[in-house]
Amino acid sequence: MRIEDMVRHWRQFSLMLLALLGVQAQAAEVLHEERSVYRNIFVTEEGGRRCLLFNAVRGERNQTCMNTQNPREFVFHYAKMTMAGLLVNPNPQNILIAGLGGGTLPTALHEMYPNANIEVLEIDQAVVNVARDFFHYVENEKVVTHVVDARVFIKRAGLAGRKFDFIVLDAFTGEYIPEHMLTQEFLEEVKQILTPEGVVVANTFSTSALYDHESETYRAVFGDFFNMKMSGSGNRVIIAQQQPLPNAAVLRANAEPLHPVLEPYAVNILEFPPRMSTRPDWDQSRRVLTDQFSPANLLGQ
Amino acid sequence: MTSISRKALLQNIIVAAAFINGFVIMTIELLGGRVLSPYFGTSVYVWGSIITIFMLSLSLGYLWGGRLSSRNPNPDTFALFFLAAAILSLPIIFVAEWTMTQVFLNVEDPRYGSLIACTLLYFLPIFFMGMVSPYSIRLLVSSEENSGRMAGLLYFVSTLGSALGTLMTSFYFVLWFEIDTIMWGSIAALLLCGGAIALVHRLPVNEAAGVHRYEN
């Protein structure tokens, strides 16, 4: 489940204003509405772009989009940035993805690594249905979906001694990441199921007050991490590892063979290494989020 | 102090206690979602478990509190409800993690896991808080004619307390305090209610002032 950047919100907002002023804004066609106990899901299509939306106000928040002419293309920056995790661990074999959305990431990773075991955690069966029916999400013996709260699955995986070498944290509600998946205790549980060479890739926003708290929480658990941003995107992707992070030369070397593999997805991995920084650009005095203190959605305002 | 003013004071304190009781119930209920989420997630059935157990324990508390009120109703028994609720809330601070770990390890299905954990942690304290409502009506009602008015007043203040407890906890407390700190605040508020009722009940009474006319 995903949300794209603030720029998009402003664009949508101005479109709404134009509509209010009587200017006809071209409405996206609603292909499907899926009922859900969490939030109804809309599938819209406009100008060759098919999107999955949460929230009742249609068009406000695109969780994920697909180019219908080229379904492999990663439409949003945050999805592209997620692939930066491959620069740290270029050959993942056991992949865990929290948050399905349209299934862009598991589908691409399965094509790239057909032998890797991919497990996807999604709390909402309705999202799984929509991904299957409208976004070419295919499940097989290598790609398995669990309809479960990601924190519960990860806690159990830890108790069972399971390990993953590529973990993507991409669970979003219509607003933001669920509060119990932003805490120090949760990240400790994630760390417990991570192999020594494994990598955690987390998609977050860079434009809220929560940014500082989140950054401090990740640092408390993983130490230094790569912070990645791209211009034109309000998202920030955190790339963390248990062992010391590779240096720039290793990142560049890993990017070379990945470049042709990722090109069909419209991901230019060669331009990623210079954008991956370990330098803190947040207020380091901010409080770490814990299970006892995680008013995430309030801090985010 | 005359018995009349003591009685008026006690009545006001009972009304205030009903307000605080309603406030604390919703504070604890809202925090319940936070307490359970690290073990059982935030799936819709986790809130289903919490609301089920709170409603169930309140309903049984109403029943039992109403029954007790027909046998020698007195402020000391009433004060004991608050003391019991406060003491029985302590496990939510001290043994919640252990309890939830045991449930988590033994029950795979998070629906029943959250239901069991919720029962173990919340049933008893909320049961006693449920007893407060009917018993406080009994203590306030002095005649048949004013019984409906008193019941209406008590429903009003306790539900208003619940509304405010919900608002303050979800808007502000979780932003200002840790969960355990808010729980300590709730326990302190319950103890304050029980203590104030027991204390005012023991204030010296002027026997000449016609006690029998006003005592229930």
Interface residues (C-beta under 8 A of the other chain):
Chain A: V37 Y38 I123 V148 D149 A150 R151 V152 K155 R156 L159 P178 E179 H180 T183 E185 F186 T290 D291 Q292 F293 S294 P295 L298 L299
Chain B: R34 S37 P38 Y39 F40 G41 T42 S43 V44 F104 L105 P110 F171 V174 L175 F177 E178 I179 D180
